[in-house]
Amino acid sequence: MVKRIKRAEKGIESLKKQIEKHFGKIEADIQENNIDRGRYHFKEIDKSLLVALEIKIKILGIEDDKLVRSYRERLEKLRKNLDLDDSV
């Protein structure tokens, strides 16, 4: 059981790094006005990485979901930037 907990904790840290890397790519794509690629990174975070993070947090039994909520809020702000750039 201890190995499973340690593996889940390492998995959470790995997911955080991947999410941050994709956030950086979204921000770069917005600056470069590469909206299609930015949308890809947005979907990757939203549909894949955040879902995996939520599952790992549930496995550990952590009730506090501030981390996922903060990522979702940050993602929503970037989504608005992607939409605004697309309409211009």
PyMOL commands that set and color helices and strands:
alter all, ss='L'
color gray80, all
select helices_A, chain A and resi 2-31+35-60+66-87
alter helices_A, ss='H'
color red, helices_A
deselect
rebuild
show_as cartoon
